[in-house]
């Protein structure tokens, strides 16, 4: 099988624990692009927290793409043009805020390149650290949120957030897409938005079949694209309950798992 597209989750997949791209991963990604393979970054991260990584991998010179906000945006890297966007309305964000207050969890959203919240939390500080984006702490979330936004995140201690997730699913899953990227990040997008849905949109525009795609991830928000792609791959640090739901498991994010995928299935043409 000749694969035409390689889709990579970022945090805990492509990136090491200190949020770097290893030299080996970078070299093999450049090799894949030399062989004519589209390399696409697909992350829960906001677009501003992906652009520099994408440029470091030469996605902007190889006419490739990023899927940001778990697929809420598709960006063509050469021009940095937004090809697709699906947002949550202001009214629905306000509903999510009311839910967060009622259930004693924190909530953030994104405007004008900043993280917006009225809360103070170690988990919000972690999102700031991961994304490198400025934090805009406001006195009144509803007053500050006066337009739509692509994504919200609710944040809390993992065992409690799991309970909250079940309640949110029961109340809002008919019109919201709900997933987790880390145990303390409950990510909410508009209904129908996930990594697979946006990957399918992109693949269709490029006349690429799902069977010609490799997707690599580690977490629940990657599961749809892992199951959509012709070859779904977990890195070894995948969440334990997901291990059986991919075709292949490779080395961890800290041990060049992405490079292993490229070497085995793109360079050497290994069959599964």
C-alpha positions as CSV (number, residue, x, y, z in Angstrom):
1,X,0.0,0.0,0.0
2,X,1.3,3.4,-1.0
3,X,0.2,5.9,1.7
4,X,-0.5,9.5,0.5
5,X,-1.2,11.2,3.9
6,X,0.3,11.0,7.4
7,X,-1.9,12.6,10.1
8,X,-0.2,13.3,13.5
9,X,-1.7,14.2,16.8
10,X,0.7,16.6,18.6
11,X,0.7,16.4,22.4
12,X,1.9,13.0,23.8
13,X,2.2,11.7,20.2
14,X,4.5,13.8,17.9
15,X,5.8,15.9,20.8
16,X,7.9,14.7,23.7
17,X,6.8,15.3,27.2
18,X,8.7,18.7,27.1
19,X,6.7,19.7,24.0
20,X,9.6,19.3,21.6
21,X,9.8,17.5,18.2
22,X,12.8,15.1,18.4
23,X,15.5,15.3,15.8
24,X,14.7,11.8,14.6
25,X,11.0,12.5,14.2
26,X,11.7,15.8,12.4
27,X,14.2,14.1,10.0
28,X,11.7,11.3,9.1
29,X,8.8,13.8,8.6
30,X,11.0,15.7,6.2
31,X,11.7,12.3,4.5
32,X,8.0,11.5,4.2
33,X,7.4,14.9,2.6
34,X,10.3,14.3,0.1
35,X,8.5,11.1,-0.9
36,X,5.4,13.1,-1.7
37,X,3.3,12.3,1.4
38,X,1.1,15.0,2.9
39,X,2.0,15.5,6.6
40,X,-1.0,16.9,8.5
41,X,-1.0,18.0,12.2
42,X,-4.3,17.2,13.8
43,X,-4.6,18.5,17.4
44,X,-7.0,19.8,20.0
45,X,-4.6,22.8,20.2
46,X,-5.8,26.2,19.0
47,X,-4.3,27.3,15.6
48,X,-1.8,29.8,17.2
49,X,-0.3,27.0,19.2
50,X,0.3,24.8,16.1
51,X,1.6,27.2,13.5
52,X,5.2,27.4,14.6
53,X,5.5,23.6,14.9
54,X,4.0,23.3,11.4
55,X,6.5,25.7,9.9
56,X,9.3,23.9,11.7
57,X,8.3,20.8,9.8
58,X,8.1,22.7,6.5
59,X,4.3,22.2,6.1
60,X,4.1,25.7,4.7
61,X,6.5,24.9,1.9
62,X,5.0,21.5,1.1
63,X,1.5,22.7,0.7
64,X,0.1,20.8,3.7
65,X,-2.5,21.4,6.3
66,X,-3.3,21.6,10.0
67,X,-6.5,20.5,11.7
68,X,-6.9,22.7,14.8
69,X,-9.4,22.6,17.7
70,X,-10.0,18.9,17.2
71,X,-11.0,19.6,13.6
72,X,-13.0,22.8,14.3
73,X,-10.6,24.5,11.8
74,X,-8.8,23.3,8.7
75,X,-5.8,25.6,7.8
76,X,-3.9,25.5,4.5
77,X,-0.4,26.2,5.7
78,X,1.1,27.8,2.6
79,X,-1.3,30.8,2.8
80,X,-2.4,30.2,6.4
81,X,-5.9,30.4,5.0
82,X,-8.8,29.0,7.0
83,X,-10.5,26.5,4.6
84,X,-13.1,25.3,7.1
85,X,-14.4,26.5,10.5
86,X,-17.3,25.4,12.7
87,X,-17.9,27.4,15.8
88,X,-20.1,27.2,18.9
89,X,-22.6,30.1,19.2
90,X,-22.3,32.7,21.9
91,X,-25.6,31.4,23.3
92,X,-24.4,27.9,23.6
93,X,-21.1,29.0,25.1
94,X,-23.1,30.8,27.8
95,X,-25.1,27.5,28.4
96,X,-21.8,25.7,28.8
97,X,-20.7,28.3,31.3
98,X,-23.9,27.9,33.3
99,X,-23.3,24.1,33.3
100,X,-19.7,24.6,34.5
101,X,-20.9,26.8,37.4
102,X,-23.6,24.3,38.4
103,X,-21.1,21.5,38.3
104,X,-18.2,23.3,39.9
105,X,-15.7,23.0,37.1
106,X,-13.6,25.7,35.3
107,X,-14.2,26.7,31.7
108,X,-12.1,28.4,29.1
109,X,-12.6,29.4,25.5
110,X,-10.4,31.2,22.9
111,X,-10.6,34.7,21.3
112,X,-8.2,36.8,19.3
113,X,-5.2,34.5,20.0
114,X,-5.8,34.4,23.8
115,X,-7.3,32.0,26.3
116,X,-10.3,33.5,28.0
117,X,-11.6,32.6,31.5
118,X,-12.8,34.0,34.7
119,X,-11.3,31.1,36.7
120,X,-8.0,30.4,38.3
121,X,-6.8,26.9,38.2
122,X,-3.6,24.8,38.0
123,X,-5.2,23.1,34.9
124,X,-5.7,26.5,33.2
125,X,-2.1,27.3,34.0
126,X,-1.1,24.0,32.3
127,X,-3.1,24.9,29.1
128,X,-1.2,28.3,29.1
129,X,2.1,26.4,29.4
130,X,1.2,23.9,26.7
131,X,-0.1,26.4,24.1
132,X,2.2,29.3,24.9
133,X,-0.9,31.6,24.4
134,X,-1.6,34.6,26.6
135,X,-4.3,34.3,29.3
136,X,-7.1,36.8,29.4
137,X,-8.7,36.6,32.8
138,X,-12.1,38.4,32.9
139,X,-14.5,39.4,35.7
140,X,-17.6,38.2,33.9
141,X,-17.2,35.3,31.4
142,X,-20.6,35.9,29.7
143,X,-20.0,39.6,29.2
144,X,-16.6,38.9,27.7
145,X,-17.9,36.1,25.4
146,X,-19.9,38.2,23.0
147,X,-19.3,36.1,19.8
148,X,-18.9,32.5,18.7
149,X,-15.8,30.5,19.4
150,X,-14.5,27.2,17.9
151,X,-14.0,25.3,21.2
152,X,-14.5,25.4,24.9
153,X,-12.7,23.3,27.5
154,X,-13.9,22.4,31.0
155,X,-11.1,21.6,33.5
156,X,-11.1,19.7,36.8
157,X,-9.5,16.9,38.7
158,X,-9.7,13.8,36.4
159,X,-11.9,11.5,38.5
160,X,-14.4,14.3,39.1
161,X,-14.2,15.5,35.5
162,X,-15.2,12.0,34.3
163,X,-18.4,12.2,36.3
164,X,-19.0,15.7,34.8
165,X,-18.4,14.4,31.3
166,X,-21.1,11.8,31.7
167,X,-23.5,14.5,32.8
168,X,-22.6,16.8,30.0
169,X,-23.0,14.0,27.5
170,X,-26.5,13.3,28.8
171,X,-27.5,16.9,28.6
172,X,-25.8,18.2,25.4
173,X,-24.5,15.4,23.2
174,X,-27.3,16.0,20.7
175,X,-25.8,19.3,19.7
176,X,-22.2,19.2,21.0
177,X,-19.2,17.0,20.2
178,X,-17.5,16.1,23.5
179,X,-14.1,14.4,24.0
180,X,-11.0,14.4,26.2
181,X,-7.4,15.1,25.2
182,X,-6.0,14.7,28.7
183,X,-7.8,13.4,31.7
184,X,-8.2,17.0,33.1
185,X,-9.3,18.5,29.7
186,X,-13.0,18.0,28.6
187,X,-13.1,19.4,25.1
188,X,-16.4,20.7,23.6
189,X,-17.0,21.5,19.9
190,X,-20.1,21.9,17.8
191,X,-21.9,18.7,16.9
192,X,-20.3,16.8,14.1
193,X,-16.8,18.2,14.7
194,X,-14.0,15.7,15.4
195,X,-10.7,14.8,13.9
196,X,-12.1,12.2,11.6
197,X,-14.8,14.4,10.2
198,X,-12.4,17.2,9.3
199,X,-9.8,14.7,8.0
200,X,-12.5,13.3,5.7
201,X,-13.3,16.8,4.4
202,X,-9.6,17.4,3.7
203,X,-9.0,14.0,2.1
204,X,-12.0,14.5,-0.2
205,X,-10.6,17.8,-1.5
206,X,-7.3,16.1,-2.2
207,X,-8.9,13.0,-3.8
208,X,-7.3,10.8,-1.1
209,X,-9.1,7.7,0.1
210,X,-9.2,6.7,3.8
211,X,-7.2,3.6,2.9
212,X,-4.3,5.8,1.8
213,X,-4.1,7.6,5.2
214,X,-2.0,6.8,8.3
215,X,-3.2,8.4,11.5
216,X,-1.2,8.4,14.7
217,X,-2.4,9.4,18.2
218,X,-2.6,8.5,21.9
219,X,-5.9,9.7,23.4
220,X,-9.7,9.7,23.1
221,X,-9.8,12.8,20.9
222,X,-7.7,10.8,18.4
223,X,-9.9,7.7,18.3
224,X,-12.2,8.8,15.5
225,X,-9.3,9.5,13.1
226,X,-7.5,6.3,14.2
227,X,-10.6,4.3,13.3
228,X,-11.2,6.3,10.0
229,X,-7.7,6.0,8.6
230,X,-6.6,3.0,6.6
231,X,-3.8,2.5,9.1
232,X,-4.5,3.6,12.7
233,X,-1.5,3.7,15.0
234,X,-1.1,4.4,18.7
235,X,2.1,5.4,20.3
236,X,3.0,3.2,23.2
237,X,1.9,5.7,25.8
238,X,-1.7,5.5,24.6
239,X,-4.4,5.5,27.3
240,X,-4.6,1.8,28.4
241,X,-8.3,1.3,27.6
242,X,-7.7,2.3,24.0
243,X,-4.8,0.0,23.2
244,X,-6.8,-2.6,21.3
245,X,-8.6,0.0,19.1
246,X,-5.8,0.6,16.5
247,X,-4.0,-1.5,13.9
248,X,-0.5,-1.0,15.3
249,X,1.3,0.2,18.4
250,X,4.7,1.8,18.0
251,X,7.2,3.3,20.4
252,X,6.2,6.1,22.8
253,X,6.2,9.8,22.1
254,X,9.5,10.1,24.0
255,X,11.1,7.3,21.9
256,X,10.5,8.5,18.3
257,X,7.3,6.6,17.7
258,X,6.4,8.8,14.7
259,X,9.7,8.1,13.1
260,X,9.1,4.4,13.5
261,X,5.8,4.8,11.7
262,X,7.4,6.6,8.8
263,X,10.3,4.2,8.5
264,X,8.2,1.1,8.6
265,X,5.1,2.0,6.6
266,X,6.2,4.8,4.3
267,X,9.9,4.3,3.6
268,X,10.0,0.5,3.8
269,X,6.4,-0.2,2.7
270,X,5.6,-2.7,5.5
271,X,2.2,-4.2,5.2
272,X,-0.2,-4.8,8.2
